[in-house]
């Protein structure tokens, strides 16, 4: 078997790869771009990829390919209809980053909610050294206990966020982006109710026709002026110009984003110009990326290859 890994550095190089050589000849590229994918995979039996499109254009000459392994959960970059027509099996890895995404959700929230950038600056600037009192109260912040935490997308990650939010004393409500009815321990609300009632809204939904541009100008206008917005779902769920306008106008108190419509961020992105760390924190799509999570991810890819080689169905 010839195995081609297209984007080694998209999963980091701070830990050793599983022993894919056990299955055959392995070719590893640190990075790839769509224009070189076709040439790089033309002799591959198995492709390991992350962000490179898998479609007729990139796979046309890859006549031997039998398996595509995604080093992620989402498979929206893969033309599943084309792969099915070709008899190419596609396998992803799910659940590897749940705890880390939950952790990052709260890390961004507390960074904003407790005004940590301002307090850090106050001490490091020397102002605290000349303060006549032992403490400093401005800007003021609030307890999380007793607040309403709204969740858009109550899947596996959304459930864990709900559990942690409840442990902090929050009332948890959720909006089902899928519309599927389930028995849940939390109150299901409409999108309008989610916007109006929540002190914090966190997004844990996939990108699809129902969620694309869900959070737009009208949505932010219906949120509390004191509300915080966290998106660790997918970038295009948010209309970024509308979010920038809402932050600049004080329609919401702050936002934490780990995902953007285009990654890396474009300098033309209206959020790029917003440098106020009291209102906005953007992290470079790292909510999934603890070392432990990345090791679990690649172990999952290894198992996918191993099961495929052993003839096991996904």
N, C-alpha and C positions, 0 to 999 in steps of 0.2 A: 504494500500500500504506500502511496505517496501522500503525505500529509503536508499541507501548506498553512502556516499561521501568518495572517496578513498584518496584524497590529499588536505585536508583542508589548510595546510600551503603553498601550491603552489599558493594560492590566498591571503595569508596574514591573520593575526589575529587581525589587528588594527581597524577592524570595525565589527559590528554584522552581522551574516548571516541573510538573509531573513527567514521568518517563514515557513520553509519547513515542520515543524510538523503539519501544517494545512492539509497536504495531507496524513499523516500517520506516521508510526514509522520510525525514522531517526537514522541511525548509522553513526558516523563521525570518520574517521581515519586521523590523522595528515599527515602521510606519508604511502605509500604503495610501494611494489616492485612487479615486474611481477610474482614472484614465489608464492605470497600470494593472488593475486587477485582472482583466481578461488575460493578459500575457502571463501573469504570475500563477494563475490557477489552471492554465490550459491542460496540464498533465496531471492535475491533482485528482486523487480518489476521495480525499477528505479535506474540507476547508474549515479552518477555525478562524472566525471573523468577529468583529465587534460593530463597527460603524460603516463598513463598506457595503454598498448596495449589492444585493444578490438578485439579479434579474436576467432577462434574455440578453441584454447588452453585455453584461460582465461574464455570463456563463455560456454564451453561445458556442465558444470553442472548447469549453471544458467538457469534452465528451465522456470522460471517465468518472466524473464526480458522482459519488453515491451518497455522501453525507455532508451536511453543513452543520457545524456546531457554533452556536452563538455564545460568546462570552458575555451574556446578559440574559435578562428575562424577556424584554420587549423584542418583538420580531417584525415591527412595522417597516423595517428597511428591506425586508425580504419579500419578493414576489412569490407568495405561497402557491398561487394558481399555476404559475410557470413551473415551479419546483415539482408540484404534484404531477403535472403533465409529463415532466421529464423522468418521474420516478425517483426524484432526489429526496431523501429523508432530511428533515430539519429538526434539530433538537436544541432546546434552550436550557437554562438553569434557573430555577425559581427558588425563592426563599433564602438565598444565601446572604442577603444584605438587610433583611428586615430590621434586626436590632440596631444596626448602624444608622439606617434612615430615621428610625424613631429617635435615636440619640441626637442626630444632627438637627432634627426638627426642633427639639427643645433647646439645643445649643443656640440656634439662631434666634429663637423666641426670647430666651433670657438675655442674650446680648442686647436686644432692643428693649425688652420690657423693663429691665432693671437699669437702663441707661448706662450700661457699662462703658461705652466709648467715652462718654462725658466724664465719668468719675475717674477713669484711668488717666485721661488727659489732665484733669484737675490736679491729681497727685504728681504726675511726671513733669508738669509745667512749673512746679514749685509753688503753686498757689496754696496748696494744703499746708506747706511748711510755714506759711505766715498767717494761717487761719487762727483767729482768736478763740475758737471752740474746737472740741475734739472731733466734731463731725461736721458734715455739710449736707444740707437737705435739698439743694436745687441742682438739677431738676427733680421734682418729686416722682416717686414711682409707687406702684400698687402691688398688693398681694395677688397671687394667682388664685388662691383659694376663694371660692364663691363666685368666680367668673364663669361665663359660658363659653365652652370650647366647641366650635362648630367644625365638623369634618366633611369635606367633599370627597366622597369615595371611601366607603367603609369596607375595604378589602382586608387582606392580611395585615398590611402596614397600618391602615386606618384603625383597625381593631387594637393593635398594640399601642398606638398613639392615644386612643380612647382610654385604655387601661391606665396608662401613665398619667394622663390628664386627670382622670378620676382620683388617682392616688394623691395628686396635688390638691384635691378638693374642688375640682371643677365640675360643673354640670356639663354633660356631654350631649350634644345633639348632632344629627348627621343628615346630609342630603345624599340620596342614592343617585349617583350619576348614571347608573345602568338602568334604574327603574325596576330592578328585580325585587320582589317582595320576599323578605326573610324575617324570621323571628329573631329580633335583636334585643339586647338589654338596654339599648339607648333609644332616645326619642327620635323618630324619623320626622323630618320637617320638609316643607317645600323649599325651593331655592330662595324664594323671597323671604321666607321666615329665617332661613340660615343667615342671610345677609343682615336682616334687621336685628336679630337676637344675639348674635355672636360677639364676644369680646375678642376672641381669637378665631381665625379661620385657617385651617391647614388643608392643603390639597394633596390627595394621595390617589388620584384617579389616572387611568390611562388616557392617552390621546385618541379620540375618535370623533365621529361627526357630532356626537352629543356634547362633547367637552371642549372642542376647539372654540377659542374665543369666548368661553363661558364667562370669564371675569373680564368685563369690559367697562366702559364709562358708566353705563347705567347701573351695573352691579356695584361698583365702588361708591357711587353716589348714594346707594341704599344702605351702606355699612355705617356703623357708628363712627363718629370722628375720633373716638378713642380706641378703635379696633386695630388689631395687628393681623397681617396677612402673611402666610407662609406657603410657599409653593415648592414641594419636592416631588411633584408629579411629572408633568411635561411642560416645557416652555410655552408652546402655542396654546395652552389652555388660557393663557393670559394675553390680553391686548396690551403690549408693553408701553405704548405711548399713553394709553388711558391710565395705566398704573402710575407712570411718571407724573402725569397731570394731577392725579388724585393726591399723590404725595406732596407735590409742590403747592397744591391748594389747601392742604391740611384736611382733606376729606377723610383720610384715615391716618392713624398715628405712625405706622411704620410697616415695612415689608421685608421679609427675608426670602431670598430666592436661591435655589441651587440649580435651577434649570432655566434655560433661555430659548427663544425661538431659533436662534442660530448660535452654535457653539464651535469655537470660542466666540465670545461676545464681539459684535461688530462695533467699531467706534461710532457708527451712525445710530446705534441703538439709543433711543432717548433716555434710557436708564443709565447709560454710560456717563452722561453729563451730570448726573445727580450724585454729588460727592459727600452729602451729609450722612455720616455714619450713624447719627442718632435716628435717622428715618429709614435707612436702607442698608442692608448687608446682602451682598451677592457673593456666593462661593462658586468655584469653578467645577460644578457637577461632581462633587466629592462625597455626597451624602451616603453613597453606597460603598465607599472606597477604603474602609479600614483594612489594615493588613490581614486581619482574620477573615474578613468578608471576601477579600480577593483570593486568599488561599482556598476558602470553601468554594468559590466560583470555579477556579481551575481544577480542583478535585472533582467538581461536578461535571466539567467538560470531559475530564479523563474517564469518568464512569460512563458518560454518554458514548464515547468512542469504544470503550471496552464492551459495553452491552451490544453495541451495533456489530462489533467484530464477532461477538458470541451468538449473534442472530436473535437477540432479544428485541421485542417490540418496545417502542417508546411508551 
